[in-house]
Amino acid sequence: MAFNNFQEFIHYLEKNGELVKIKTEVSPDLEITEITNRVTKKYGKALFFENVKGSHFPVVTNTFGTFKRIEMAFGRSADEIAKKIEKLTNTQVPEGIANKIKLIPKLIELAKTPPKLVTNAPCQEVVHTDPDLSIIPVLKCWPEDGGKFITLPLVITKSLEDSKRNMGMYRIQIYDKNTTGMHWHIHKDGANHFSQYLQANKRMEAAIAIGSDPATIYSSTAPLPPGIDEFLLAGFLREQAIEIVRCKTVDIEVPAEAEFIIEGYLDPQERKPEGPF
């Protein structure tokens, strides 16, 4: 079963008794994560916090906290998921014409579900021209954390050299209503893109998607071979193309049915202390 968005997956979990709704008001500052920590360690159900203090939006946690829910997310057993992913991520371009020809069926299977570009998207139904990150119930997880961090952020950038797209899951700290920190290890593709812009002394456009379908969320974390688009992997895993849409203010494509899209840029000359996390 392919889920088009995160809400479809949440409804499916609820229908199958894998989600608990919490009506009591809870705080995004330490309280939600303390509850989630206890439930996760007991392999409990996904948690839907309906009444989040200071926000109009609910928060869902522990959605992928058990093998059962991971299998529900992908519509197949954990072994089948692992074999399908391993088949792709272990792909290396072999030496010799004969071996390269043997690789063709695998590449054809991958290419069957390329991302589909659309012009109208649910993620653009409401557009804030004066951004205010405080409307999003971002969590503070631990007492000594440096602040609030977006969890499961899908960070999308493009290479300055060849415009190839990358989607990765990096650490996003909220500083104020329109500024975040971007923390990535130097070997990551997003960091490589930023290095290109840094050398050219140009600011780099970027977008952050929050709340997408399970396959797209997973794909942002996958150790893919160079040059394979994460949106292509998501379509491959769910056997149905991912719909993407161009951002309003930057030249970046994002999941069309994400819950939130944050559009912005990274200034090569700007640095701030980040963490601890």
C-alpha positions as a printed Julia matrix, in Angstrom:
277×3 Matrix{Float64}:
  0.0    0.0     0.0
  1.43   3.39   -1.03
  0.61   6.37    1.16
  0.41   9.7    -0.65
  1.09  11.73    2.47
  1.7   11.55    6.2
 -1.96  12.05    7.11
 -2.99   8.95    5.16
 -0.45   6.94    7.13
 -1.68   8.37   10.44
 -5.31   7.5     9.6
 -4.18   3.97    8.64
 -2.39   3.54   11.98
 -5.47   4.72   13.87
 -7.76   2.41   11.9
 -5.51  -0.54   12.76
 -5.21   0.24   16.46
 -1.63   1.48   16.29
 -2.23   5.1    17.33
 -3.4    6.73   20.56
 -4.93  10.23   20.59
 -4.13  12.41   23.59
 -6.62  15.22   24.25
 -4.95  16.71   27.36
 -2.91  19.86   26.73
  0.82  19.12   26.55
  3.86  21.34   26.12
  6.29  21.03   23.19
  8.99  22.05   25.67
 10.23  18.72   27.17
  6.78  17.28   28.02
  5.93  15.65   24.67
  9.37  14.09   24.36
  9.31  12.82   27.98
  6.02  11.02   27.32
  7.29   9.72   23.99
 10.52   8.48   25.55
  8.64   6.29   28.03
  6.24   4.92   25.42
  8.97   4.23   22.86
 11.05   2.22   25.33
  8.03  -0.02   25.91
  7.48  -0.42   22.13
  4.17   1.35   22.57
  1.84   2.87   19.99
  2.19   6.03   17.94
  1.1    9.12   19.85
 -1.14  11.88   18.47
 -1.06  14.98   20.69
 -4.18  16.92   19.72
 -3.8   19.88   22.07
 -0.27  21.31   21.94
  0.35  24.34   24.13
  0.95  27.5    22.11
  0.13  25.95   18.72
 -2.85  25.35   16.47
 -1.19  22.22   15.08
 -1.05  18.7    16.55
  2.14  16.69   17.01
  2.59  13.01   16.17
  5.46  10.94   17.6
  6.69   7.32   17.64
  5.14   6.61   14.23
  8.0    4.29   13.2
  8.73   2.99   16.69
  8.13  -0.73   16.01
  8.89  -3.18   13.21
  5.16  -3.67   12.81
  4.57   0.0    12.0
  7.57   0.1     9.67
  6.09  -2.85    7.79
  2.72  -1.07    7.7
  4.42   2.05    6.33
  5.91   0.14    3.39
  3.24  -2.49    2.94
  5.66  -5.42    3.17
  7.71  -7.39    5.68
 10.91  -5.98    7.18
 12.95  -8.62    5.31
 11.36  -7.66    2.01
 12.0   -3.98    2.7
 15.64  -4.68    3.56
 16.23  -6.79    0.43
 14.63  -4.18   -1.82
 16.78  -1.4    -0.35
 19.94  -3.51   -0.29
 19.45  -4.42   -3.93
 19.67  -0.75   -4.83
 22.11   0.73   -2.29
 24.73  -1.95   -2.99
 24.66  -1.1    -6.68
 28.12  -0.23   -8.0
 28.94   0.47  -11.62
 30.87  -2.66  -12.68
 33.85  -2.97  -14.98
 33.39  -4.31  -18.5
 30.58  -4.0   -21.04
 29.04  -7.39  -20.23
 28.7   -6.6   -16.52
 27.33  -3.13  -17.28
 24.64  -4.74  -19.45
 23.65  -6.96  -16.52
 22.99  -3.81  -14.51
 20.4   -2.5   -16.99
 17.33  -4.4   -15.63
 17.95  -3.0   -12.14
 18.23   0.56  -13.49
 15.08   0.09  -15.58
 13.18  -1.03  -12.47
 14.4    2.05  -10.61
 13.48   4.37  -13.49
  9.87   3.15  -13.71
  8.66   5.62  -11.09
 10.4    8.99  -11.58
  9.03  11.92   -9.56
  6.09  13.7   -11.16
  6.23  17.51  -11.27
  2.86  19.15  -10.56
  1.78  22.79  -10.54
 -0.85  22.66   -7.78
  0.07  21.09   -4.46
 -1.48  20.7    -1.0
  1.75  22.02    0.58
  1.1   25.4    -1.12
 -2.55  25.81   -0.17
 -1.52  28.25    2.59
  1.46  30.53    1.96
  3.0   32.82    4.58
  4.86  35.7     2.93
  6.02  36.87    6.36
  7.4   33.6     7.77
  7.08  32.83   11.46
  8.58  29.51   12.54
  7.0   29.85   15.98
  3.64  28.67   14.58
  5.16  25.2    14.1
  5.2   23.14   17.35
  8.9   22.28   17.2
 10.03  20.21   20.19
 12.7   20.76   22.8
 13.77  17.21   23.57
 16.15  17.28   26.56
 16.73  19.78   29.43
 20.29  20.66   28.36
 19.54  21.02   24.63
 20.58  24.34   23.13
 17.03  24.95   21.94
 14.27  23.46   19.81
 15.21  21.17   16.93
 13.05  20.1    13.98
 12.86  16.3    13.99
 12.73  14.36   10.69
 13.45  17.42    8.49
 13.82  16.68    4.76
 16.46  19.17    3.59
 16.58  19.7    -0.19
 19.44  21.44   -1.98
 20.96  21.57   -5.47
 24.54  21.35   -6.64
 26.02  24.55   -8.03
 28.09  22.54  -10.48
 25.43  20.4   -12.18
 22.1   21.36  -10.49
 21.63  17.77   -9.25
 19.19  17.59   -6.37
 19.85  16.08   -2.95
 17.5   15.39   -0.06
 19.03  14.61    3.32
 18.02  14.59    6.97
 20.14  17.13    8.82
 19.97  18.85   12.19
 17.79  21.99   12.24
 17.88  24.25   15.3
 15.35  27.09   15.57
 17.0   30.41   16.49
 14.14  32.85   15.96
 10.99  33.27   13.89
 12.81  33.18   10.53
 16.27  31.74   11.2
 17.43  28.15   11.64
 20.77  26.45   12.01
 21.86  23.86    9.42
 24.17  21.18   10.8
 25.57  18.52    8.48
 28.62  16.29    8.52
 31.25  17.25    5.96
 30.89  13.98    4.0
 27.17  14.51    3.32
 25.89  15.61   -0.11
 24.19  18.68    1.35
 27.5   19.79    2.87
 29.2   19.19   -0.48
 26.66  21.45   -2.17
 27.27  24.14    0.43
 31.03  23.84   -0.05
 30.55  24.62   -3.75
 28.61  27.78   -2.92
 31.11  28.71   -0.22
 33.99  28.59   -2.71
 31.96  30.69   -5.16
 30.92  33.06   -2.32
 27.27  32.69   -3.3
 24.32  32.06   -1.02
 22.71  28.64   -1.47
 18.98  28.16   -1.82
 17.42  25.41    0.26
 14.06  24.04    1.35
 12.97  22.02    4.37
  9.95  19.7     4.16
  8.26  18.52    7.35
  5.78  15.64    7.36
  5.85  13.61    4.16
  4.86  10.08    3.19
  6.85   7.27    4.88
  8.85   6.28    1.77
 10.02   9.85    1.18
 10.95  10.3     4.85
 13.01   7.11    4.75
 14.64   8.0     1.42
 16.11  11.18    2.88
 18.16   9.01    5.26
 19.21   6.29    2.79
 22.9    5.78    1.91
 22.4    6.05   -1.84
 25.03   5.63   -4.55
 26.16   8.99   -6.01
 23.76  10.52   -8.51
 20.6    8.62   -7.51
 17.76  10.99   -6.64
 16.07  10.36   -3.29
 12.66  11.08   -4.85
 13.4    8.32   -7.35
 14.17   5.93   -4.47
 10.9    6.87   -2.75
  8.94   6.03   -5.89
 10.89   2.78   -6.26
 10.1    1.72   -2.69
  6.38   2.48   -2.83
  6.06   1.47   -6.51
  4.27   4.74   -7.24
  5.73   8.05   -8.37
  6.2   10.85   -5.85
  4.56  14.14   -6.76
  6.82  17.16   -6.38
  6.25  20.9    -6.84
  8.54  23.89   -7.35
  8.92  26.18   -4.37
  7.45  29.68   -4.43
 10.66  31.62   -3.71
 13.58  29.28   -4.5
 14.46  27.01   -7.44
 13.93  23.79   -5.49
 11.4   20.95   -5.88
  9.74  19.58   -2.75
  7.22  16.82   -1.86
  3.86  18.15   -3.05
  1.93  16.71   -0.09
  4.26  17.66    2.75
  2.68  19.23    5.83
  5.07  22.21    5.95
  7.64  23.67    3.56
 10.25  26.15    4.76
 11.96  28.03    1.92
 15.16  29.99    2.38
 18.89  30.16    1.83
 22.27  29.64    3.49
 24.63  32.61    3.59
 28.27  31.45    3.15
 29.47  34.28    5.4
 27.1   33.62    8.31
 27.9   31.31   11.21
 26.27  30.77   14.61
 26.97  28.47   17.57
 24.73  25.39   17.31
 23.58  22.9    19.92
 24.24  21.22   22.21
 21.84  18.56   21.01
